[in-house]
């Protein structure tokens, strides 16, 4: 790869020893500059060929080839220079036409008259250098490379950058001593372009960095003057990413890209694009947003776009240009080309129709759905001479038609339809979210099914929620600030999400977001308060017995500790067997702990269960308690009966006999036996 791709600056070196005074730092910002050097006691025309005037206007166009020829010839001026030859150097930027040459007198402070920079570009040692801070604000980089492609390129090349970065920021920094400079060896490629790296702590981005370069080639040393710069003023962002072009709903071409998140300041952007249609159009615009609209887009046009970025307020460096992106419009332009919407909504499509290099008048455009049904003209709207609009109201969910999961909307002229169409996706987003708080009041579980939207290929679903400080609003709405919730698919096809810990009296507004490449849709929001969604624990210590004295089925229980609200109870009971025929009984007295119910057979075994729910009707019924069973009570006949006597009165005439029985009181003992 060439040095043009890897090196942002140029440096020319020759067999010259360059010496600069170190008691003065050039106050220029060294993100892009040239360094020109000349031998002492010479004038700027010491290398001008015969017949070339000192006037720099005569140098334009044809002097450089002559100069390079002189550089490459044998026995040139440079071959007579020694390593002790001192060159006078100056720094020149594109903003300045002249630069002052610093002489090397005893004190090192004298300056000769300003010399036109074009002369320096054509004679002496000429370097281009570019330095900047990377977007991550951690690395200071300098690139150097020879300006002219002349001789002396086959020697081993070593480049070092020497720098001083003070501990604190100073408005007028003192020139550091040579011994305080730190040395960094630069990496040089086979093409003689070099790259120097300096790590800059975040706390020193506003400090003044002093530096100079040392270049060694063929045993000869080249040295630049001392330079200074604040790293924060030369930040170079990375090229913008995510460059994208699309036709907007208004028929404009929208160019958009991603903004950098690494730099701590806002960027401005330069956008250059070219349009190739019936005529060529080129433009170069500066914007602060991450998008640009181009109007008057025509079918069959081609656009090529590049973007670069720079700090908006304050100094900085333009990034490299982004990779070029090409976008070509079709013969029929639909905008938008695809729409994703929900059931019951209204949508509109626009189109521009080009037929044999001629734009069809919007008055002659008709619309069809799936090429099977013509859309009524009452739904058309003429936007302009070229743009037609159709509106589709109160949409129903898209029906699957084989592999097609969308409806095709066609823009046609009066006689035929182009094979291109717009795509319409209509999704039923009415998803029911059910939540339940456990009996310990520690977590809330929410469940929902994605069955209604399985036909939308490539979509992802996410539960989002917003927690208010207290209760729910009368009309829940989707909040701009929401959080996602991890939900896991269960075997029954439902997604399950667990909120733990929970705030019992907070209002949790939640909805399902459907994310798709065409956009996102939200299901209608619902709001729940965990305290109102409690499913209590079932009642405990449930007992069932047949009362001996009154012959009733008595069922007793203990209410759960949570929730503390008043509870209602539901009892079911029946003869024990394989299939119990349950009878139900409701108890609305929150203080009740038992109930007695009549049963037809006192010598049978009965099963009973109890469950509970908040008396105000909120929340859910608990699970049924563990079954309780009655036991049968048998009465055993006494072994010894009571003692008794009889008195007989007999009347033979009347043929009557009266018997009077007398007995002694005997206590009966009841023995309870378990019936197997």
C-alpha positions as CSV (number, residue, x, y, z in Angstrom):
1,X,0.0,0.0,0.0
2,X,1.2,3.5,-0.8
3,X,2.2,6.1,1.8
4,X,-0.7,8.2,0.7
5,X,-3.0,5.8,2.5
6,X,-1.1,5.5,5.7
7,X,0.6,8.9,6.2
8,X,-1.2,12.1,6.7
9,X,2.0,14.3,6.5
10,X,5.2,14.5,4.5
11,X,8.9,15.0,5.4
12,X,11.8,15.3,3.1
13,X,15.3,14.5,4.3
14,X,18.8,14.9,2.7
15,X,22.4,14.4,3.8
16,X,22.2,17.6,5.9
17,X,22.7,18.2,9.7
18,X,19.9,20.5,10.7
19,X,20.4,22.5,13.9
20,X,17.8,24.8,15.5
21,X,17.9,27.0,18.5
22,X,16.0,25.6,21.5
23,X,15.3,28.7,23.6
24,X,12.2,29.5,21.6
25,X,9.2,27.2,20.7
26,X,7.2,27.8,17.6
27,X,3.8,28.8,18.8
28,X,2.1,27.3,15.8
29,X,-0.3,24.4,16.1
30,X,1.5,21.5,14.4
31,X,-1.4,19.5,13.1
32,X,-0.5,20.3,9.5
33,X,2.6,22.3,8.5
34,X,5.8,22.3,6.4
35,X,9.3,22.6,7.7
36,X,11.8,24.3,5.3
37,X,15.5,24.6,5.8
38,X,18.4,26.4,4.0
39,X,22.2,26.5,4.6
40,X,23.5,29.6,6.3
41,X,24.9,32.6,4.5
42,X,22.8,31.8,1.4
43,X,20.0,33.5,-0.4
44,X,16.8,31.8,-1.4
45,X,18.0,31.7,-5.0
46,X,21.1,29.7,-4.4
47,X,19.7,26.7,-6.3
48,X,17.7,28.4,-9.0
49,X,18.7,27.3,-12.5
50,X,20.1,30.0,-14.8
51,X,17.4,32.1,-16.4
52,X,14.8,31.6,-13.6
53,X,13.9,34.8,-11.8
54,X,13.7,35.2,-8.0
55,X,10.1,36.2,-8.5
56,X,8.2,33.2,-7.2
57,X,5.5,33.7,-9.8
58,X,8.0,32.4,-12.4
59,X,8.5,29.2,-10.4
60,X,4.9,27.9,-10.8
61,X,4.4,25.0,-13.1
62,X,7.8,24.2,-14.5
63,X,10.4,24.6,-11.8
64,X,9.9,21.5,-9.8
65,X,11.0,19.0,-12.5
66,X,14.1,21.1,-13.0
67,X,14.7,21.0,-9.3
68,X,14.3,17.2,-9.0
69,X,16.7,16.8,-11.9
70,X,19.3,18.8,-10.1
71,X,18.7,16.7,-6.9
72,X,19.2,13.5,-8.8
73,X,22.3,14.6,-10.8
74,X,25.8,13.6,-9.6
75,X,28.0,16.1,-8.0
76,X,25.2,18.4,-6.9
77,X,25.4,21.0,-4.3
78,X,24.3,18.5,-1.6
79,X,27.3,16.2,-2.2
80,X,29.6,19.0,-1.0
81,X,27.8,19.4,2.3
82,X,29.3,18.0,5.5
83,X,27.6,16.8,8.7
84,X,28.4,20.1,10.3
85,X,26.5,22.1,7.8
86,X,23.9,24.2,9.6
87,X,20.5,24.8,7.9
88,X,18.1,27.6,8.8
89,X,14.5,26.2,9.3
90,X,11.1,27.7,9.3
91,X,7.6,26.4,9.8
92,X,5.0,27.3,7.3
93,X,1.3,26.4,7.3
94,X,-1.3,26.7,4.5
95,X,-2.7,29.9,6.1
96,X,0.6,31.8,5.8
97,X,2.3,32.8,2.6
98,X,5.6,33.6,4.2
99,X,7.7,32.2,7.0
100,X,10.6,33.7,8.9
101,X,13.9,31.9,8.9
102,X,15.6,31.4,12.2
103,X,19.4,32.0,12.1
104,X,21.8,30.1,14.2
105,X,23.9,32.9,15.8
106,X,25.5,32.7,19.2
107,X,22.4,33.5,21.2
108,X,20.1,31.7,18.8
109,X,17.5,34.5,18.7
110,X,18.2,36.3,15.5
111,X,15.8,36.2,12.5
112,X,16.5,37.0,8.9
113,X,13.8,38.6,6.7
114,X,10.7,36.7,5.8
115,X,11.1,34.6,2.6
116,X,8.3,33.6,0.3
117,X,7.3,30.0,1.2
118,X,7.2,28.8,-2.5
119,X,10.9,29.3,-2.6
120,X,11.4,27.1,0.4
121,X,9.2,24.4,-1.3
122,X,11.6,24.3,-4.2
123,X,14.9,24.5,-2.5
124,X,16.5,23.2,0.7
125,X,15.1,20.4,2.9
126,X,11.3,20.3,2.8
127,X,9.1,18.3,5.2
128,X,5.4,18.0,5.7
129,X,4.3,16.9,9.1
130,X,0.8,16.2,10.5
131,X,0.0,15.6,14.2
132,X,-3.3,15.0,16.0
133,X,-5.0,13.4,19.1
134,X,-7.0,10.2,18.3
135,X,-10.7,10.2,19.0
136,X,-10.2,8.1,22.2
137,X,-8.2,11.1,23.7
138,X,-5.4,8.8,24.8
139,X,-2.9,8.8,21.9
140,X,-1.0,11.7,20.3
141,X,0.2,10.8,16.8
142,X,2.6,12.4,14.3
143,X,3.1,11.2,10.7
144,X,6.1,12.3,8.5
145,X,7.1,11.5,4.9
146,X,9.4,13.0,2.3
147,X,7.8,15.7,0.2
148,X,9.8,15.0,-3.1
149,X,10.6,11.7,-4.7
150,X,14.3,12.2,-5.2
151,X,17.4,10.4,-4.2
152,X,18.8,9.4,-0.8
153,X,16.0,7.0,0.0
154,X,18.0,3.8,0.3
155,X,19.6,4.5,3.6
156,X,18.4,3.1,6.9
157,X,16.0,5.5,8.4
158,X,15.4,6.1,12.1
159,X,13.0,8.8,13.5
160,X,12.7,9.9,17.1
161,X,10.2,12.3,18.7
162,X,11.4,14.1,21.8
163,X,8.7,15.7,23.9
164,X,8.0,17.3,27.3
165,X,4.5,17.4,28.8
166,X,4.3,19.5,32.0
167,X,2.4,18.4,35.1
168,X,0.0,21.4,35.0
169,X,-1.5,23.6,32.2
170,X,0.3,27.0,31.8
171,X,-0.9,29.9,29.7
172,X,2.7,30.9,28.7
173,X,4.8,27.8,29.2
174,X,8.6,28.1,29.7
175,X,10.8,26.5,27.1
176,X,12.0,23.1,28.6
177,X,15.6,22.2,28.9
178,X,17.0,19.6,26.5
179,X,17.6,17.1,29.3
180,X,14.0,17.1,30.3
181,X,12.7,15.7,27.0
182,X,11.4,12.1,26.7
183,X,12.3,10.1,23.7
184,X,9.9,8.0,21.6
185,X,11.1,5.9,18.7
186,X,8.9,6.1,15.7
187,X,7.9,3.3,13.4
188,X,8.9,3.7,9.8
189,X,7.6,1.7,6.9
190,X,9.4,0.5,3.7
191,X,8.0,3.5,1.9
192,X,9.9,5.8,4.4
193,X,6.7,7.1,6.0
194,X,7.0,7.2,9.8
195,X,4.5,7.2,12.7
196,X,5.2,8.5,16.2
197,X,3.0,7.7,19.2
198,X,2.8,9.6,22.6
199,X,0.4,8.5,25.3
200,X,-1.3,11.6,26.9
201,X,-3.1,11.2,30.3
202,X,-6.6,12.6,30.4
203,X,-5.5,15.2,33.1
204,X,-3.0,16.7,30.7
205,X,-5.1,17.2,27.5
206,X,-5.1,21.0,28.2
207,X,-1.4,21.2,28.9
208,X,1.2,22.4,26.4
209,X,3.2,19.6,24.7
210,X,6.7,20.7,23.5
211,X,8.4,18.5,21.0
212,X,10.9,18.2,18.2
213,X,11.9,15.5,15.7
214,X,15.3,13.8,15.1
215,X,15.8,11.9,11.9
216,X,18.9,9.7,11.2
217,X,19.6,8.5,7.7
218,X,23.0,7.2,6.4
219,X,24.7,8.4,9.5
220,X,23.5,12.0,9.2
221,X,21.2,13.6,11.7
222,X,18.3,15.9,10.8
223,X,16.6,17.9,13.5
224,X,13.4,20.0,13.5
225,X,12.9,23.2,15.5
226,X,11.1,23.1,18.8
227,X,7.3,23.1,18.5
228,X,4.4,23.3,21.0
229,X,0.7,22.4,20.9
230,X,-2.2,21.6,23.3
231,X,-3.4,18.1,22.6
232,X,-7.1,18.9,23.2
233,X,-7.0,21.4,20.4
234,X,-6.0,18.9,17.7
235,X,-8.5,16.0,18.3
236,X,-9.2,14.1,15.1
237,X,-12.4,12.1,15.2
238,X,-12.7,8.7,13.5
239,X,-14.6,8.7,10.2
240,X,-18.4,8.6,10.6
241,X,-19.9,5.1,10.4
242,X,-23.2,3.7,9.4
243,X,-23.6,5.9,6.3
244,X,-27.1,5.3,5.0
245,X,-29.4,6.7,2.3
246,X,-33.2,6.4,1.9
247,X,-36.1,8.1,0.3
248,X,-38.2,10.0,2.9
249,X,-42.0,10.2,3.1
250,X,-41.7,13.6,1.4
251,X,-39.7,12.2,-1.6
252,X,-36.3,13.6,-0.4
253,X,-33.1,11.7,-0.3
254,X,-32.0,11.4,3.4
255,X,-28.3,10.9,4.1
256,X,-27.7,9.7,7.6
257,X,-24.8,8.4,9.7
258,X,-23.8,7.5,13.2
259,X,-22.4,10.1,15.6
260,X,-19.2,9.3,17.6
261,X,-19.7,8.5,21.2
262,X,-16.0,8.7,22.2
263,X,-15.4,12.4,22.0
264,X,-16.7,14.6,24.8
265,X,-17.9,17.4,22.5
266,X,-20.3,17.9,19.7
267,X,-19.2,17.4,16.1
268,X,-19.9,19.2,12.9
269,X,-19.9,17.3,9.6
270,X,-19.0,17.9,6.0
271,X,-21.0,16.1,3.4
272,X,-20.0,15.9,-0.2
273,X,-22.1,14.1,-2.8
274,X,-22.6,13.9,-6.5
275,X,-25.8,13.2,-8.4
276,X,-25.8,11.5,-11.8
277,X,-29.2,11.8,-13.5
278,X,-30.2,13.7,-16.6
279,X,-27.6,16.3,-15.4
280,X,-24.7,16.2,-13.0
281,X,-25.0,17.9,-9.6
282,X,-22.3,18.1,-7.0
283,X,-22.5,19.8,-3.6
284,X,-20.5,20.2,-0.4
285,X,-22.4,21.1,2.8
286,X,-21.5,21.6,6.5
287,X,-24.1,20.4,9.0
288,X,-24.2,19.9,12.8
289,X,-26.9,17.1,12.7
290,X,-26.2,13.5,11.7
291,X,-28.3,13.7,8.6
292,X,-28.9,15.8,5.4
293,X,-31.8,16.0,3.1
294,X,-31.4,16.3,-0.7
295,X,-34.5,17.5,-2.5
296,X,-35.7,17.0,-6.1
297,X,-34.8,13.3,-6.2
298,X,-35.7,11.7,-9.6
299,X,-36.2,8.1,-10.6
300,X,-33.2,6.4,-12.2
301,X,-30.6,8.7,-10.5
302,X,-27.3,7.7,-8.9
303,X,-25.8,9.4,-5.8
304,X,-22.4,9.0,-4.3
305,X,-21.8,10.3,-0.8
306,X,-18.9,10.8,1.7
307,X,-18.9,12.3,5.2
308,X,-16.3,13.5,7.6
309,X,-16.4,15.1,11.1
310,X,-14.7,17.8,13.1
311,X,-15.2,19.5,16.5
312,X,-18.1,21.9,16.3
313,X,-17.0,24.6,18.8
314,X,-13.3,25.2,19.1
315,X,-10.2,24.0,17.2
316,X,-9.9,20.5,15.9
317,X,-9.0,18.4,12.8
318,X,-11.3,17.0,10.2
319,X,-11.5,13.2,10.3
320,X,-10.8,11.1,7.2
321,X,-13.6,10.8,4.7
322,X,-15.9,7.9,5.2
323,X,-16.0,5.1,2.7
324,X,-18.0,6.2,-0.3
325,X,-21.6,5.0,-0.5
326,X,-23.6,4.8,-3.7
327,X,-27.4,4.9,-3.9
328,X,-29.4,4.4,-7.1
329,X,-33.1,5.2,-7.3
330,X,-35.4,2.9,-9.3
331,X,-37.7,3.7,-12.2
332,X,-40.6,3.8,-9.8
333,X,-39.8,5.4,-6.4
334,X,-42.0,4.4,-3.5
335,X,-41.6,6.5,-0.3
336,X,-41.6,4.9,2.1
337,X,-40.9,1.6,0.2
338,X,-42.0,-0.5,3.2
339,X,-44.4,0.3,6.1
340,X,-44.8,-1.6,9.4
341,X,-47.9,-0.7,11.3
342,X,-50.5,-2.1,13.7
343,X,-54.1,-3.1,13.2
344,X,-56.6,-0.2,13.0
345,X,-54.1,2.4,11.9
346,X,-54.0,4.6,8.7
347,X,-51.0,4.7,6.4
348,X,-50.0,6.5,3.2
349,X,-47.7,5.6,0.3
350,X,-46.2,8.1,-2.3
351,X,-44.8,7.3,-5.6
352,X,-43.0,8.8,-8.6
353,X,-43.4,6.9,-11.9
354,X,-40.9,7.0,-14.7
355,X,-41.8,5.4,-18.0
356,X,-39.3,5.4,-20.9
357,X,-37.3,8.3,-19.5
358,X,-40.4,10.3,-19.0
359,X,-42.1,11.1,-15.6
360,X,-45.8,10.0,-15.6
361,X,-48.1,12.8,-14.4
362,X,-49.6,12.2,-11.0
363,X,-53.0,12.6,-12.5
364,X,-52.5,9.5,-14.5
365,X,-51.4,7.2,-11.6
366,X,-53.7,4.5,-10.2
367,X,-53.1,2.2,-7.2
368,X,-53.7,-1.6,-6.7
369,X,-53.4,-3.9,-3.8
370,X,-51.7,-7.3,-4.5
371,X,-52.6,-6.7,-8.2
372,X,-56.0,-8.1,-7.3
373,X,-58.0,-5.2,-6.0
374,X,-58.0,-1.6,-7.3
375,X,-57.8,0.9,-4.5
376,X,-60.7,3.5,-4.8
377,X,-59.7,6.8,-6.3
378,X,-61.3,8.6,-3.3
379,X,-58.2,7.5,-1.4
380,X,-55.8,9.2,-3.9
381,X,-54.2,12.6,-3.4
382,X,-52.2,14.6,-5.9
383,X,-49.1,16.0,-4.1
384,X,-47.6,17.6,-7.1
385,X,-47.1,17.1,-10.9
386,X,-44.9,14.1,-10.2
387,X,-46.0,12.7,-6.8
388,X,-49.1,10.7,-6.2
389,X,-50.3,9.6,-2.7
390,X,-52.7,6.9,-1.6
391,X,-54.1,6.5,2.0
392,X,-55.2,3.1,3.4
393,X,-57.5,3.5,6.5
394,X,-58.4,1.2,9.4
395,X,-56.1,-1.6,8.4
396,X,-56.7,-5.3,9.2
397,X,-53.9,-7.7,10.1
398,X,-52.0,-9.0,7.1
399,X,-53.0,-12.5,6.0
400,X,-50.3,-14.9,5.1
401,X,-50.2,-15.7,1.4
402,X,-47.8,-18.6,1.0
403,X,-44.3,-17.2,1.7
404,X,-45.5,-13.6,1.5
405,X,-46.0,-12.0,4.9
406,X,-47.0,-8.6,3.6
407,X,-49.4,-6.9,1.2
408,X,-48.0,-5.6,-2.1
409,X,-49.1,-2.0,-3.0
410,X,-48.6,-1.1,-6.7
411,X,-48.3,2.3,-8.2
412,X,-49.4,2.1,-11.9
413,X,-50.0,4.3,-14.9
414,X,-53.3,4.1,-16.6
415,X,-52.3,1.2,-18.9
416,X,-49.8,-1.0,-16.9
417,X,-48.2,-1.6,-13.6
418,X,-44.5,-1.7,-13.0
419,X,-43.2,-4.9,-11.4
420,X,-41.9,-3.0,-8.4
421,X,-44.1,-2.5,-5.4
422,X,-44.3,-1.2,-1.9
423,X,-44.6,-3.6,1.1
424,X,-47.2,-3.2,3.8
425,X,-46.9,-5.2,7.1
426,X,-50.0,-4.9,9.4
427,X,-49.6,-6.6,12.8
428,X,-52.0,-7.3,15.6
429,X,-50.2,-6.0,18.7
430,X,-53.0,-6.7,21.3
431,X,-50.9,-8.8,23.7
432,X,-52.4,-9.6,27.0
433,X,-49.9,-9.4,29.9
434,X,-50.9,-11.2,33.2
435,X,-49.0,-10.6,36.4
436,X,-49.2,-12.4,39.8
437,X,-47.6,-11.6,43.1
438,X,-46.6,-14.6,45.3
439,X,-48.1,-15.3,48.7
440,X,-44.9,-14.2,50.5
441,X,-45.1,-10.7,48.7
442,X,-41.5,-11.0,47.5
443,X,-41.8,-11.2,43.8
444,X,-44.2,-10.6,40.9
445,X,-44.3,-13.0,37.8
446,X,-45.7,-11.7,34.5
447,X,-46.6,-13.9,31.5
448,X,-47.5,-13.2,27.9
449,X,-47.9,-15.1,24.6
450,X,-46.3,-14.0,21.3
451,X,-48.7,-16.0,19.1
452,X,-50.4,-13.0,17.7
453,X,-47.2,-11.7,16.0
454,X,-45.4,-14.9,14.9
455,X,-46.0,-14.1,11.3
456,X,-43.6,-11.0,11.4
457,X,-40.4,-12.7,10.2
458,X,-37.2,-11.2,11.6
459,X,-38.8,-9.4,14.6
460,X,-37.7,-9.6,18.2
461,X,-39.9,-9.1,21.2
462,X,-39.1,-7.3,24.4
463,X,-41.1,-6.5,27.6
464,X,-40.5,-2.9,28.7
465,X,-41.8,-1.3,31.8
466,X,-41.9,2.0,33.8
467,X,-42.4,2.0,37.6
468,X,-44.2,5.0,39.1
469,X,-43.7,5.9,42.7
470,X,-47.3,5.1,43.7
471,X,-50.2,3.2,42.1
472,X,-51.3,3.5,38.5
473,X,-52.8,6.3,36.5
474,X,-56.4,6.0,35.2
475,X,-55.2,5.8,31.6
476,X,-51.8,3.9,31.3
477,X,-49.5,5.3,28.6
478,X,-46.1,4.4,27.2
479,X,-43.3,6.3,28.9
480,X,-40.4,7.7,27.1
481,X,-38.1,6.5,29.9
482,X,-38.5,2.7,30.3
483,X,-36.4,-0.3,31.1
484,X,-36.2,-3.7,29.4
485,X,-37.0,-6.9,31.3
486,X,-35.5,-10.3,30.6
487,X,-38.2,-12.8,29.8
488,X,-37.7,-16.5,29.2
489,X,-39.8,-18.8,26.9
490,X,-41.6,-21.6,28.8
491,X,-42.6,-25.0,27.5
492,X,-46.3,-23.9,27.2
493,X,-45.3,-21.2,24.7
494,X,-45.6,-18.3,27.1
495,X,-42.8,-15.9,28.1
496,X,-42.3,-15.4,31.8
497,X,-40.7,-12.4,33.5
498,X,-39.9,-12.1,37.2
499,X,-39.8,-8.8,39.1
500,X,-37.8,-9.2,42.3
501,X,-37.6,-7.3,44.6
502,X,-40.9,-5.5,44.2
503,X,-42.6,-2.3,45.5
504,X,-46.0,-3.4,46.6
505,X,-47.8,-0.1,46.1
506,X,-45.9,1.1,43.0
507,X,-47.6,1.1,39.6
508,X,-45.8,-1.0,37.0
509,X,-46.8,0.1,33.5
510,X,-45.6,-2.5,30.9
511,X,-46.0,-3.3,27.3
512,X,-44.4,-5.5,24.6
513,X,-42.1,-3.8,22.1
514,X,-41.8,-5.4,18.6
515,X,-38.4,-4.5,17.1
516,X,-38.0,-5.0,13.4
517,X,-35.7,-3.6,10.7
518,X,-38.7,-1.4,9.5
519,X,-39.2,0.1,12.9
520,X,-40.8,-0.8,16.2
521,X,-44.4,-1.3,17.4
522,X,-45.7,-1.3,21.0
523,X,-48.6,-3.2,22.4
524,X,-51.3,-1.3,24.3
525,X,-49.8,-0.6,27.8
526,X,-51.2,-2.1,30.9
527,X,-50.5,-1.0,34.5
528,X,-50.5,-3.3,37.6
529,X,-49.9,-2.7,41.3
530,X,-48.2,-5.8,42.9
531,X,-50.4,-5.5,46.0
532,X,-53.5,-5.9,43.9
533,X,-52.2,-9.0,42.1
534,X,-51.5,-11.2,45.1
535,X,-52.2,-14.9,44.9
536,X,-52.3,-15.9,48.7
537,X,-50.8,-19.0,50.1
538,X,-53.6,-21.7,50.7
539,X,-55.1,-21.9,54.2
540,X,-53.2,-24.3,56.5
541,X,-54.1,-26.8,59.3
542,X,-57.3,-27.8,57.5
543,X,-59.4,-30.4,59.5
544,X,-62.6,-32.2,58.7
545,X,-64.7,-34.2,61.2
546,X,-68.3,-35.4,61.9
547,X,-69.6,-33.9,65.0
548,X,-71.1,-36.6,67.3
549,X,-73.7,-34.5,69.1
550,X,-75.3,-32.7,66.2
551,X,-74.2,-34.9,63.2
552,X,-72.7,-32.2,60.9
553,X,-69.5,-32.0,58.8
554,X,-67.2,-29.5,60.5
555,X,-64.3,-28.0,58.4
556,X,-61.8,-25.7,60.1
557,X,-58.6,-23.9,58.9
558,X,-56.0,-21.2,59.6
559,X,-55.7,-18.2,57.3
560,X,-52.3,-17.4,55.8
561,X,-50.1,-14.7,57.3
562,X,-49.9,-12.7,54.0
563,X,-51.6,-10.7,52.8
564,X,-52.9,-8.7,55.7
565,X,-56.1,-7.8,53.9
566,X,-59.4,-9.4,54.9
567,X,-59.9,-12.7,53.1
568,X,-62.9,-14.6,51.8
569,X,-62.9,-18.4,51.7
570,X,-64.2,-21.1,49.5
571,X,-64.8,-24.7,50.6
572,X,-65.3,-27.7,48.5
573,X,-66.3,-31.1,50.0
574,X,-67.6,-34.5,48.9
575,X,-67.6,-38.2,49.5
576,X,-64.1,-39.6,49.1
577,X,-63.6,-41.7,46.0
578,X,-61.8,-41.9,42.7
579,X,-63.9,-39.0,41.3
580,X,-65.2,-36.8,44.0
581,X,-68.4,-34.9,43.3
582,X,-67.5,-31.6,44.9
583,X,-70.0,-29.3,46.5
584,X,-69.0,-25.7,47.0
585,X,-69.6,-23.4,50.0
586,X,-68.6,-19.7,50.2
587,X,-67.5,-17.9,53.5
588,X,-67.4,-14.1,53.3
589,X,-66.8,-13.6,57.0
590,X,-63.1,-12.7,57.2
591,X,-63.0,-13.7,60.9
592,X,-64.4,-17.2,60.3
593,X,-62.1,-20.1,61.0
594,X,-64.6,-23.0,60.6
595,X,-67.9,-24.0,59.1
596,X,-70.4,-26.8,59.8
597,X,-72.3,-28.3,56.9
598,X,-75.0,-31.0,56.8
599,X,-74.2,-34.3,55.1
600,X,-76.5,-37.2,54.3
601,X,-74.4,-40.1,55.6
602,X,-72.6,-39.7,58.9
603,X,-70.8,-43.0,58.5
604,X,-69.1,-42.2,55.3
605,X,-65.6,-40.6,54.7
606,X,-65.6,-37.0,53.4
607,X,-62.8,-35.0,51.7
608,X,-62.6,-31.3,52.1
609,X,-60.3,-28.4,50.8
610,X,-60.2,-24.7,51.4
611,X,-58.8,-21.8,49.4
612,X,-58.8,-18.0,49.9
613,X,-58.8,-14.6,48.2
614,X,-58.9,-11.0,49.1
615,X,-62.4,-10.0,50.3
616,X,-62.4,-6.9,48.0
617,X,-62.1,-9.1,45.0
618,X,-58.6,-8.0,44.0
619,X,-55.9,-10.6,43.2
620,X,-56.3,-14.3,42.6
621,X,-57.7,-17.3,44.5
622,X,-55.0,-19.3,46.3
623,X,-54.3,-22.9,45.4
624,X,-56.6,-25.4,47.2
625,X,-55.2,-26.6,50.5
626,X,-54.1,-30.2,51.1
627,X,-57.2,-32.4,51.4
628,X,-58.5,-33.2,54.9
629,X,-60.6,-36.4,55.5
630,X,-63.2,-37.3,58.1
631,X,-63.1,-40.5,60.2
632,X,-66.2,-42.7,60.9
633,X,-67.5,-43.0,64.5
634,X,-69.0,-46.5,65.4
635,X,-71.1,-47.2,68.5
636,X,-70.2,-50.5,70.1
637,X,-73.0,-52.6,71.9
638,X,-72.4,-53.0,75.7
639,X,-71.2,-56.4,76.8
640,X,-73.5,-56.4,79.9
641,X,-77.0,-55.0,79.8
642,X,-78.9,-53.2,82.6
643,X,-80.7,-55.1,85.4
644,X,-84.5,-55.0,85.1
645,X,-87.7,-56.6,86.6
646,X,-91.2,-57.2,85.5
647,X,-94.6,-57.1,87.1
648,X,-97.5,-58.9,85.4
649,X,-101.2,-58.1,85.8
650,X,-103.5,-60.6,84.2
651,X,-107.4,-60.4,83.9
652,X,-108.8,-63.7,82.7
653,X,-112.3,-62.4,82.3
654,X,-111.2,-59.7,80.0
655,X,-108.5,-61.8,78.6
656,X,-105.9,-59.0,79.2
657,X,-102.3,-59.1,80.5
658,X,-100.3,-56.0,81.5
659,X,-96.5,-56.2,82.0
660,X,-94.7,-53.4,83.8
661,X,-90.8,-53.3,83.3
662,X,-88.5,-51.8,85.9
663,X,-84.7,-51.4,85.4
664,X,-81.7,-50.0,86.9
665,X,-79.9,-47.0,85.2
666,X,-76.9,-48.2,83.2
667,X,-74.3,-45.9,81.7
668,X,-73.5,-46.4,78.0
669,X,-69.9,-46.1,76.7
670,X,-69.2,-45.0,73.1
671,X,-66.1,-46.4,71.5
672,X,-64.8,-44.7,68.3
673,X,-63.5,-47.1,65.8
674,X,-61.7,-46.3,62.5
675,X,-63.4,-47.9,59.5
676,X,-61.1,-49.4,57.1
